[in-house]
Amino acid sequence: MPSVTPQFLRSRIGKVCVAIIGATPAEMLEKATAVVKETPFLEFRLDYLEKPLLALPKLKHFLSDNTAVTAIATCRRAANGGKFSGNLVAEMEILSKAGTSGFHIVDLELESAESLKKGELQKLRETGVALIISHHDFAATKDLDGIFKRIEPFHPDFIKIVPTAKSLTDNVTLMRFIERMDDHSNIVGICMGDAGIISRVLGLRAGSAFTFAAATAGEETGPGQIAARTLIETYRIDQVDAATKVYGVAGNPIRSSLSPIMMNTAFRRETVNAVYLALQANKLADLLKLVHEIPIQGLSVTMPLKQEIMAHLEKTDPLSAKIGACNTVLRQDGKLYGFNTDVAGITGPIEKRMSLRGAKALVLGAGGAARAAVFGMRDKGAEVFILNRTSETAQKLAKQSGSKTIKKDALSKTTFDVIVNATPVGMAGVKTTPILEAADLNTKLVFDLVYNPLETPLLRLARQQSISIITGIEMFVQQGARQFEIFTGKPAPEEEMLRVVIHALRQQAESIAETPAPAAKTKKAS
């Protein structure tokens, strides 16, 4: 009979299992030792090791010294998204020996379980370990009930189903599946991918037995996996319950957004029972469906949805209606209401440094943020010029706002009081060529609405010419603080929001400086 009963495991395991990776046993143990103080539920990815069997004595010693640890052994084969190049016989030998080396649980992929000869699975169980049967789909979220029916005959202690979210509503599909299985308390459900972050935070609330996290950022064992500290401290996953209100930032791309860390910090500071998620929205229809399904109480809307979402709002504030772009959505009684906090986030920082009345301003771009900049500065009495790669869009915005368009070759002969970049050029993760050159910066002030990285190429160019600058952080925190107030009705903790954003950006900059060139990517699971 197995020596580890499900009841015993339930009393030991936490909500978050931290995946431990390393090229050597020593590296794995170093990472495990650092993590175990905060999170004693660990998954050792033995498939990351060149010779997993040789590592087991050292891991056994670690587990005997750390009796509070509950440990999963995983040796996923390459065919199923892991790194182990051996065959099924070799995988089973490693997992069986893990069972006699102090591990409490082993993770066996469904495809391996289905390929085993009769009686082999029982031999594994006789080592005394509990069993996870897992299935990973790297392509989509489909037929979760069918996967469950394939796993159930093996009678595992935990059933782990990990599809890939290709849309935001794939998370809803997974969570509804978990909820339907409420008489099975042993299901672990996660969606991989950038769009799957919702399931990693809200899956526990739906009934997932636990979730997986990376030991640190950069050590993810699956697409979209979140670092344990982020999951616990930023998303406060231990406190997410049925009463927790859900908010999010929606756009494309969204991976580099610091809105989640800023807003979740504000919620924690003001003791608001809410969580704020990054929503990778490839299609507006997908986002709108998610808003009503979860339901989501409020949205920060970013590129490229600020204008498109206007048609789906019950009502907007006069500013959004005038600009034709909305960056804040509040859901009340099932209906969506729009606001624009971008304008104050742009004009406020400029007016701390100069009067906009009679000022001559250049705005780069013609999207949602650019519209806020143009209308905001026009309202304050500035003469505004618009430069955009698509001249027709610039001309349309100029006509609507009483502004003028300008061509790139005229910039070196024109002076401005302020230049505002409202394009994604310079944003982390966005590869585009610079719009302006040194000769084009005939201005007293440069304001780049891009806040990540801390110093954009445009701001660096301005500094080199001794031109005063405003970083995108000022605008980012200002507009975010107003959003927090719309969402919660409470004053925003602006200083704390600013502090955490600057800290995160500095950490990112240090991490990039220390990171070696990336190696070729391989497919990874969970």
Buried (B, 14 or more C-beta within 10 A) or exposed (E): EBEBEEEBBEEEBBBBBBBBBBEBBEBBBEBBEEBBEEBBBBBBBBBBBEEBBEBBEBBBEBBEEBEEBBBBBBBBBEEBBBBBEBEBEBBBBBBBBBBEBBBBBBBBBBBBBEEBEEEBBEEBBBBBBBBBBBBBBBEEBEEBEEBBEBBEEBEBBBBBBBBBBBBBBBBBBBBEBBEBBEEBEBBBBBBBBBBBBBBBBBBBBBBBBBBBBBBBBEBBBBBBBBBBBBBBBBBBBEEBEEEBBBBBBBBBBBEBBBBBBBBBBBBBBBEBEBBBBBBBBBBBEBBBBBBEBBEBBBBBBBBBBBBBBBEBBEEBBEBBBBBBBBBBBBBEEEEBBBBBBBBBBBBBBBBEEBEBEEBBBBBBBBBBBBBBBBBBBBBBEBBBBBBBBEBEBBBBBBEBBEBEBBEEEEBEEEEBBBBBBBBBBBBBEBEEEEBBEEEBBBBBBBBBBBBBBBBBBBBEBBEEEEBBBBBBBBBBBBBBBBBBBBBBEBEBBBEBBBBBBBEBBEEBBEEEEEEEEEEEEEBBBB
